[in-house]
Amino acid sequence: MNSILRNHKDIEFVKHPKHIEVYKKDLTNNDENGRLSAHYLHIMPGGEIVPHTHEVLEVFYLISGSGSALVNGERQRASAGSVIVAQAGSEHGLKNDGNEIAMKPALTSSIRG
């Protein structure tokens, strides 16, 4: 497998098909590298990554904005600088209840929980 160098500025945003007013760039995926997927997301004001689960670990970091994160069955405040680690099978989500775009990169592993 070859190494990859990619700049997110060269990738167009597309509307996420499962979430509300969420736009994503797929930076890499498990099919390309066999290990993880990486995405860059914009959650528009009022938008939401609706509660969901994965069979794999997901880690995301909020670069800007703020919102209500679903973690361990409870809503908690998340703001720029927050890291959310969603274990495999753990329901999680993020609602942007602020006035600016919430930006976050997200990584998911291919290792099943």
Secondary structure as UniProt FT lines:
FT   HELIX           8..10
FT   STRAND          14..15
FT   STRAND          20..28
FT   HELIX           30..33
FT   STRAND          36..52
FT   STRAND          56..61
FT   STRAND          66..71
FT   TURN            72..73
FT   STRAND          74..79
FT   TURN            80..81
FT   STRAND          83..86
FT   TURN            88..89
FT   STRAND          92..95
FT   STRAND          102..112
//
